[in-house]
Amino acid sequence: MLTNINSPDDLKKIAVDKLPDLASEIREELLEVVSGHGGHLAPNLGVVELTIALHYVFNAPLDKIIWDVGHQAYVHKILTGRREFFKTLRKMNGCAGFLSREESPYDCFGAGHAGTAISAALGMAAARDRSKGSEKVIAVVGDGSLNCGISLEGLNNICETTKDIILVLNDNKMSISQNVGGIPRYLSRLISGKSYNRFKAFAKMMLKKIPGGMEIRRKIQRLEEATKSIFVPGVFFEELGIRYVGPVHGHDIPELIRTLEGIKEFNRPVILHVITEKGHGYQPAATSPEDFHGLSAFNPATGKSNAVTKDGFSTFSAAFGETVSEIAEKNDNVAVITAAMKCGTGLKEFANKFPDKFYDSGIAEEHSIIFSAGLAAGGLKPIVVMYSTFLQRALDCVFHDVCLQNLPVIICTDRSGIVEDGPTHHGIHDLAFLRNMPNLNILMPCDENELRAMMLKSYEKNSPILIRYPKGGSNKHFDKSVQPSDIEWGKANIVKTGADLVIWAAGAEVSTAEKVSELLAANGINAAVVNTLFLKPFDETLLKEHASKMYVFSIEDCQTKGGLGSTIDEILINEKHHGVHHFGWGDEIIPHGPVKEIRKLKNFTPEAITEKIRNVISQS
């Protein structure tokens, strides 16, 4: 069946009783593609039936289906004419892992970060109302994004903005699975049924015409709400003026279609509560949904990663997790905070070992930063970790609540630099955003050992600190004997001496600089290499010394505007120097794809950098 679906119109030709078979085919397709390329598996396995039902009932792209987060929209892509293209998932020039308006008219709003769907849908519904349109606007919220502050702000504004919007809550939390039962299902059918709602509208109209009718109406409404509050967890939404329907079994396609057909006619704000199982249909993912949320290529028969790990080698995330565990063992006042990224940031074992010292704020980056500031103000030493791209959402909190008060909060940004997932997830903007924040120290380790030393050193300090590191590892042995004394605060480290030119490198790009130095040496050019270590405070003395003698180059996995390149320019602008040139990412949108291919595309490989340096030197 799946091979014959090139649009939702083809989907609608299939009988409802055959749709469960289609769902099985889609799950096979998901497993085949994601196991080969990597991506988000568990979230998409959980929304197969829901996505089928949505496209069966509504008429996209005329009707607007807006997906929160974006990583739960693989099935949406498959059903909207991109089944073959989906096989190129996360490949260069291939199918994006998130929603993109440039990729398809069915992707009516781009998404990669959580919490955007309700506000975006509200805006599109308001635009429809202004233009007297009749299309339906549906926001699919879930996979933890409802507790995002932006989602709650959107909910609060719905009834002030539009009279017709549909929210679908994809609830894949097992804690409320007991609500899926006979009474809630009956109430859901009753509430979403056309006859019930027509009678309700008629009764309201008639009650207005009789003496005391409004009081009778209020009593009936209170009885209805009291009944629902006993069996249905939706009174919160009703208080906001949003009609609540559910919970509905999220893997029962006929039930989903029947319910969606009913609420389609409501013409008022409504939320459909759908219970799904994250990882449904693939036992390893259903058993361990966190492990199969976002992952690299794996063996679908076993669920085991294809990545080869070497004994004694680590990753930045794993080194972070081990180091905070060591700090927690020796210090009672440590607190470790993350924003729904426990596994990805290396904190799974820490959370199990030190539950009293671990805090997960959920998808609420702003809250996690202010919460950390509060912990620091209360006398604790907080270490908060999140992906670089998500810290962007909390910039004012870093400035207003941490830096202005000079509170000792250690912020660790994992996944800094270029990543496979594309422009919504690249961590290349952090330094430009953060470098000018007062009191904030910025550290950039070149490997896991340096990360360990920086964390231990930072714990001794009493001011805001940012430690920035990339995804993956450095291919160096993790040495637990590294001590804070192995680095000097505010001082760069000369990795290699040289008389012809110097390369200042930031973080993991030190290894790139070393390779460039070797290639230059093969061409008779003796290049020095400096590990910057600290962007703030910066080792200005060493930089000026180098600049007075030789050409200065810099390499960073960040935008050069606002990062290391800008820092060097600002320091040397009034100094005599022999010239400067910077390598990094430009002021442009960097695509998704394998990191090695992106670097090759943008001439950011050791070979391309070497060639450029040779050309610059020959012309100087």
Secondary structure, DSSP 8 states (H G I E B T S, - for coil): -GGG-SSHHHHTTS-GGGHHHHHHHHHHHHHHHHHHH-B--HHHHTTHHHHHHHHHHS-TTTSEEEESSSTT-HHHHHHTT-HHHHTTTTSTTS--SSB-TTT-TT--S-BSSTT-HHHHHHHHHHHHHHTT----EEEEEETTGGGSHHHHHHHHHHHHH-S--EEEEEE--GGGGGG-SHHHHHHHHHHH-HHHHHHHHHHHHHHHTSTTHHHHHHHHHHHHHHHHHHH-S-HHHHHTT-EEEEEEETT-HHHHHHHHHHHTT--S-EEEEEE--TTTTSHHHHH-TTTTSSB--B-TTT--B-----TTB--HHHHHHHHHHHHHHH-TTEEEEESS-TTTTT-HHHHHH-GGGEEE--S-HHHHHHHHHHHHHTT-EEEEEEEHHHHGGGHHHIIIIIITTT---EEEEES-B--TT-TTT-B-SHHHHHTTSTT-EEE--SSHHHHHHHHHHHHT--S-EEEE--SS--SSB--TT--GGGS-TT--EEEE--SSEEEEE-TTHHHHHHHHHHHHHTTT--EEEEE--EEES--HHHHHHHHTTSEEEEEEEEESTTSHHHHHHHHHTTS--S-EEEEEE-SS----S-HHHHHHHTT-SHHHHHHHHHHHHHH-
